[in-house]
């Protein structure tokens, strides 16, 4: 009996392809197109360049029909034991790709079929059931979020042959956000400059990307967590003088994420490091330090009040309820955070 379809992460799926551990059929689908594009590049490299005219077939769903895809898969490779068939833009015929289940139930062992639904999740029940039957791979490419972005950055750095310091991960996350493609481009740029085997440090990011290692959202959170008013206002003054690299909207997002997690820390019964790391979805003890500092500086009532203030700030800088300069509003928000009385009677 065939093994069940594998629910893999991008990193583990990439590793299996690099190790030439192939499944007969792959369904790559989901909202995050970057990971699908990167996997497709690996599948295209399976067939040597001199054999691609014969043993590599790339079809576009909008310009073909499923019978043509099946015929391409049924053909035998020429002068080798494997061919690759890639169906791109399957999302344009999402109601039709389910018809491929008739092939997927009994795939050609000499063919690797890759079905790509970029930007949308595939819904074909019969196709997905057939994947399970044949031991195929069903990979849903999900957008990055606050919980998985740190691991994704570390994985991208490893793929580029680089190590990366925890603070550097925070700097890239705060500067770039959840854009997987842009994150990869910034890391690739650092890889070309630093060379394989190097470590991405805050200094190398400041020198080559233009993010200040001392004046960024990460450092602002650190200053607020420690109630260091002088450092907080210095950072805000720097943001005001460099608005292009320090948009208030990104600062609002970073502050909201930190204080929301700090509230989780307050309401986690088991305050042991292992329990708090698990509750926050973190991996390294050093990442926990800022929350332990924040927990000593702000009680739960203060944190709730601060989160409300950050929400109000976010609305104001987007033109809702205020036309005040956004950096003046940020200065006011910082003062509110540093002096929050914990009044939640609003």
C-alpha positions in Angstrom: 0.0 0.0 0.0 1.3 3.5 -0.9 2.4 5.8 1.9 0.0 8.6 2.8 0.4 12.0 1.4 2.9 14.0 3.3 2.0 17.2 5.1 5.5 18.9 5.0 7.0 22.2 5.8 8.7 24.1 3.1 12.1 23.4 4.6 11.6 19.7 4.9 10.0 19.4 1.5 12.9 21.3 0.0 15.4 19.0 1.7 13.7 15.9 0.4 13.9 17.2 -3.2 17.6 18.2 -2.8 18.2 14.6 -1.5 16.4 13.3 -4.6 13.7 11.6 -2.5 10.9 12.1 -5.0 7.2 11.4 -4.8 5.2 10.6 -8.0 3.0 13.7 -7.7 3.2 17.0 -6.0 0.3 19.5 -5.4 1.8 22.9 -4.5 -0.9 25.3 -3.6 -1.8 28.2 -1.2 -1.6 31.9 -0.7 2.2 32.4 -0.5 3.5 32.2 -4.0 7.2 32.6 -3.0 7.6 29.1 -1.6 5.9 27.5 -4.6 8.2 29.4 -7.0 11.3 28.3 -5.1 10.2 24.6 -5.1 9.4 24.8 -8.8 13.0 25.9 -9.4 14.2 22.8 -7.7 12.0 20.6 -9.8 13.2 22.2 -13.0 16.8 21.4 -11.9 16.0 17.7 -11.7 16.4 17.2 -15.4 19.8 18.1 -16.8 19.8 21.1 -19.1 20.8 19.0 -22.2 17.8 16.7 -21.6 15.1 19.3 -21.0 13.9 19.4 -24.6 12.9 15.8 -24.2 12.2 15.1 -20.6 10.9 18.4 -19.2 7.4 19.5 -20.0 6.0 22.8 -18.7 2.3 23.5 -19.3 0.0 26.4 -18.3 -3.5 25.5 -17.2 -5.0 28.5 -18.9 -3.6 27.4 -22.3 -4.1 23.6 -22.1 -6.6 21.0 -21.0 -6.3 18.2 -18.5 -6.2 15.4 -21.1 -3.0 17.0 -22.5 -1.5 17.0 -19.1 -2.3 13.3 -18.6 -0.9 12.4 -22.0 2.4 14.2 -21.2 2.6 12.3 -17.9 1.9 8.9 -19.6 4.8 9.3 -22.1 8.0 7.6 -21.2 11.2 9.6 -20.8 13.9 9.4 -23.5 17.3 7.9 -22.7 16.8 8.3 -19.0 14.6 6.9 -16.2 12.7 10.0 -15.2 10.9 13.0 -16.7 9.3 16.0 -15.0 5.9 17.5 -16.0 5.0 20.9 -14.4 1.5 22.3 -14.6 1.6 26.0 -13.7 -1.3 28.4 -13.0 -3.6 25.6 -12.0 -5.7 28.2 -10.0 -7.0 29.5 -13.3 -8.8 26.1 -13.8 -9.5 25.2 -10.2 -12.7 23.3 -11.1 -10.9 21.3 -13.8 -7.7 20.1 -12.1 -9.7 17.7 -10.1 -10.0 15.6 -13.3 -6.3 14.8 -12.9 -7.3 12.4 -10.1 -7.8 9.6 -12.8 -4.0 9.9 -13.5 -2.9 10.5 -9.9 -4.6 7.3 -8.7 -2.2 5.3 -11.0 0.7 7.6 -11.9 3.5 6.7 -14.3 6.5 5.7 -12.1 8.8 7.4 -14.6 7.1 10.8 -14.3 7.2 13.5 -11.6 4.1 15.6 -11.9 4.0 19.0 -10.2 0.7 20.8 -10.0 1.0 24.5 -9.0 -2.0 26.5 -7.8 -0.3 29.8 -6.9 -2.2 32.1 -4.7 -5.2 29.8 -4.0 -5.8 26.7 -2.0 -6.8 23.7 -4.2 -10.2 22.2 -3.3 -10.5 19.1 -5.5 -11.5 16.3 -3.1 -10.9 13.5 -5.5 -7.5 14.8 -6.5 -6.4 15.1 -2.8 -7.8 11.7 -2.1 -5.8 10.3 -5.0 -2.7 12.0 -3.7 -3.0 10.0 -0.5 -3.5 6.8 -2.4 -0.4 7.2 -4.5 1.9 8.5 -1.8 2.0 12.0 -3.3 2.8 15.3 -1.6 0.1 17.8 -0.7 1.9 21.1 0.2 -0.1 24.1 1.2 2.1 27.2 1.0 0.8 29.5 3.8 1.6 33.2 4.2 4.2 34.1 6.9 2.8 35.2 10.2 4.1 36.5 13.5 4.5 33.0 14.8 6.5 31.4 11.9 8.4 34.3 10.5 11.5 33.9 12.7 11.9 30.3 11.7 11.4 31.2 8.0 14.1 33.9 8.2 16.5 31.4 9.9 15.7 28.8 7.2 16.3 31.3 4.4 19.6 32.2 5.9 20.6 28.5 6.1 19.6 27.9 2.5 21.9 30.8 1.5 24.7 29.1 3.5 24.6 31.7 6.3 24.2 31.8 10.0 22.2 34.6 11.6 22.1 36.1 15.1 18.7 36.4 16.9 18.8 40.2 16.9 19.5 40.2 13.2 16.3 38.1 12.7 14.4 40.7 14.7 15.8 43.5 12.6 14.9 41.9 9.3 11.5 41.0 10.5 10.7 44.5 11.7 12.2 46.2 8.6 10.8 43.9 5.9 7.7 42.5 7.5 5.9 39.3 6.3 7.0 39.6 2.6 8.7 36.3 2.0 10.1 37.2 -1.4 11.6 40.5 -0.2 13.1 38.8 2.9 14.8 36.2 0.7 16.1 39.0 -1.6 17.6 40.9 1.3 19.2 37.7 2.7 20.5 36.7 -0.8 22.1 40.2 -1.1 23.8 39.7 2.3 25.0 36.3 1.1 26.7 37.7 -1.9 28.4 40.4 0.1 29.4 38.3 3.1 30.1 35.0 1.5 28.9 31.5 2.4 29.6 30.4 6.0 29.4 34.0 7.3 27.1 35.1 10.1 24.5 37.9 9.5 25.1 40.3 12.4 23.3 43.5 13.2 26.4 45.4 12.0 26.3 43.7 8.6 22.6 44.5 8.2 23.3 48.2 9.2 26.2 48.4 6.8 24.7 46.6 3.8 20.9 47.1 4.0 20.7 50.4 5.8 18.8 49.5 8.9 20.4 51.1 12.0 21.4 48.5 14.6 20.8 51.0 17.4 17.7 52.9 16.1 15.0 50.4 14.9 11.8 48.9 16.1 13.5 46.1 17.9 15.5 48.6 20.0 12.4 50.7 20.6 10.7 47.7 22.1 13.7 46.9 24.2 13.8 50.5 25.5 10.1 50.5 26.3 10.3 47.1 28.0 13.0 48.4 30.3 11.2 51.7 30.8 14.3 53.5 29.4 12.7 56.9 28.6 15.9 58.6 27.3 16.6 55.8 24.8 13.0 55.6 23.8 12.8 59.3 22.8 16.2 59.2 21.1 14.9 56.3 18.8 11.7 58.2 18.1 13.7 61.3 17.1 15.8 59.2 14.8 12.6 57.7 13.2 11.4 61.3 12.6 14.6 62.2 10.8 14.5 58.9 8.7 10.8 58.4 7.9 11.4 56.4 4.8 13.0 53.5 6.7 10.9 53.9 9.8 7.2 54.1 8.9 4.9 54.5 11.9 2.6 51.8 10.6 5.3 49.2 11.0 6.2 50.5 14.4 2.5 50.2 15.5 2.5 46.6 14.3 5.7 45.8 16.1 4.5 47.3 19.4 1.1 45.6 19.2 2.8 42.2 18.6 5.1 42.7 21.6 2.5 43.9 24.1 0.0 41.2 22.9 2.6 38.6 23.6 3.5 40.2 26.9 -0.2 39.8 27.9 0.1 36.1 27.1 3.1 35.9 29.4 1.2 37.5 32.2 -1.7 35.0 31.8 0.4 31.9 31.4 0.2 30.1 34.7 3.5 28.2 34.4 6.1 30.9 34.3 9.0 28.5 33.6 11.2 29.4 30.6 10.1 26.2 28.7 6.4 27.0 29.3 6.7 30.6 28.3 8.7 29.7 25.1 6.0 27.3 24.1 3.2 29.8 24.8 4.9 32.4 22.7 6.0 30.0 19.9 9.7 31.0 20.5 12.8 28.8 20.2 15.6 30.6 22.0 16.0 31.7 25.6 17.5 35.0 24.4 14.1 35.8 22.7 12.4 35.5 26.1 14.5 38.0 27.9 12.6 41.1 26.6 9.3 39.6 27.8 10.7 38.9 31.3 11.9 42.5 31.4 8.5 43.7 30.2 6.7 41.6 32.8 8.7 43.3 35.6 8.0 46.8 34.1 4.3 46.4 33.4 1.5 44.5 35.1 -1.4 42.9 33.2 -3.7 45.9 33.7 -1.1 48.3 32.3 -0.5 46.0 29.3 -4.2 45.9 28.5 -4.3 49.7 28.7 -1.2 50.0 26.4 -2.7 47.6 23.8 -5.8 49.9 23.6 -3.5 52.9 23.2 -1.6 51.2 20.4 -4.8 50.4 18.6 -5.9 54.1 18.9 -2.5 55.2 17.7 -2.7 52.9 14.6 -6.1 54.4 13.7 -4.8 57.9 14.2 -1.8 57.5 11.9 -4.1 56.1 9.3 -6.1 59.3 9.4 -8.9 58.1 11.6 -9.7 60.5 14.4 -6.5 62.6 14.1 -4.5 64.7 11.6 -1.6 65.2 14.0 1.9 64.5 12.8 2.4 60.7 13.1 5.8 61.1 14.9 4.2 63.5 17.4 1.6 60.8 18.0 4.3 58.2 18.4 6.0 60.4 21.0 2.7 60.7 22.8 2.2 57.0 22.7 5.6 56.3 24.1 4.9 58.7 27.0 1.5 56.9 27.6 3.3 53.5 27.6 6.0 54.6 30.0 3.5 56.1 32.4 0.5 53.8 32.0 -1.4 53.7 35.2 -3.3 50.5 34.3 -6.6 52.2 34.0 -8.9 49.8 32.1 -12.2 51.3 33.2 -12.8 52.8 29.7 
